[in-house]
């Protein structure tokens, strides 16, 4: 075993010496990289295979965009067990397993809560969108425009896989590329945070939780973190020390790809600022909100059951999967997979003041608070896990309406809500750099006028 480790470390050092430092492979990567690489590799490849249904080649190409070292991992697919195992030069072997209806997670010894969940057999219906999958409201000229934008995106290497437009509660256009279609589940990354906030808003509406109170984590009871309120967490102004940089050794990568319970990892973080005063975008905080949801409802099984009855079914989700970590807690920072139509349902709920399919999910007052600027000193254009165009001295998108707000995820996942125009635009894909949001979405808004 020692010989195996020495050979693996020598290979990593050789790669580093050979010029990968220029490509972003630092000494920290040599220390922390193998664990991160096998964690992200097994998890994302498992979900791509069994949740999305991507080709293995496409899934691997998507993965390698994050770092050149990921091209060196060894991957083994086990279709019988529906699991994916990865290693890096024989080190840090990890296996992510798939559970139908619950998606994938990396397996860890001693953490069996996820496997113990009793899951519902959820059936789709034939109702019109947003209650069901039936769509017959497409407008020809808008459809042509959506297909044109998607084709131009992909000709430019932007990897747009879904583009959907809703106006006045009806889908007016939807275009798909790169083997995706209307029922394809696509990863929203941090757009899961916005759903997370809706779930807590639902608990507030039902009188189960007070969002202005402290979260009640016993780990914080006897220190300065006791001053943190749930609203501070929702607005990312909790003051916890958390690095959202995605380099090996940083908090975000350690939390997502190397530990069985991400929320346990974040519960140990110290306070770095007075709660409520400073905005610090944190996927760690989002996973604490998921932990709060689970603990408030009494555990993973109760939380899963409540999510299905109070969120999933009333929202009309047809193709959605909310993955959990190994401990059975929803991964509210990152891992909600859904079709473009399902993502649009989330926007429609917000646009209609908390009501969808004749069912109130959150209060109208909560929607108002969730889409209002926070009170921080440094970045006020963020509500309850929703990004805002307004709130700072300058708009985030000067070419788009001031009252626009949106869910946003890595690789340029977007659910943008335009209240005055009664419009929702969903864009899903895998863009490594910037996406021409204002340019493309302004074209769509102009066509809708």
HUJO-V433519 format. One record per run of one state. SS is the DSSP state (H for helix, E for strand, C for the rest). FROM is the first residue (numbers start at 1). TO is the last residue. If there is no record, write none. Layout:
BEGIN
ss->SS from->FROM to->TO
ss->SS from->FROM to->TO
END
This chain:
BEGIN
ss->C from->1 to->1
ss->H from->2 to->20
ss->C from->21 to->26
ss->H from->27 to->52
ss->C from->53 to->55
ss->H from->56 to->64
ss->C from->65 to->67
ss->H from->68 to->72
ss->E from->73 to->78
ss->C from->79 to->82
ss->E from->83 to->88
ss->C from->89 to->90
ss->E from->91 to->99
ss->C from->100 to->102
ss->E from->103 to->106
ss->C from->107 to->112
ss->H from->113 to->116
ss->C from->117 to->127
ss->E from->128 to->128
ss->C from->129 to->133
ss->E from->134 to->134
ss->C from->135 to->139
ss->H from->140 to->155
ss->C from->156 to->159
ss->E from->160 to->167
ss->C from->168 to->169
ss->E from->170 to->176
ss->C from->177 to->185
ss->E from->186 to->187
ss->C from->188 to->190
ss->H from->191 to->205
ss->C from->206 to->217
ss->H from->218 to->220
ss->C from->221 to->223
ss->H from->224 to->227
ss->C from->228 to->229
ss->H from->230 to->234
ss->C from->235 to->239
ss->E from->240 to->240
ss->C from->241 to->250
ss->H from->251 to->257
ss->C from->258 to->261
ss->H from->262 to->267
ss->C from->268 to->270
ss->E from->271 to->271
ss->C from->272 to->282
ss->H from->283 to->297
ss->C from->298 to->299
ss->H from->300 to->315
ss->C from->316 to->320
ss->E from->321 to->322
ss->C from->323 to->323
ss->E from->324 to->324
ss->C from->325 to->329
ss->E from->330 to->330
ss->C from->331 to->335
ss->E from->336 to->338
ss->C from->339 to->339
ss->H from->340 to->351
ss->C from->352 to->354
ss->E from->355 to->356
ss->C from->357 to->358
ss->E from->359 to->360
ss->C from->361 to->363
ss->H from->364 to->370
ss->C from->371 to->381
ss->E from->382 to->382
ss->C from->383 to->386
ss->E from->387 to->388
ss->C from->389 to->404
ss->E from->405 to->409
ss->C from->410 to->412
ss->E from->413 to->418
ss->C from->419 to->422
ss->E from->423 to->429
ss->C from->430 to->436
ss->H from->437 to->448
ss->C from->449 to->449
END
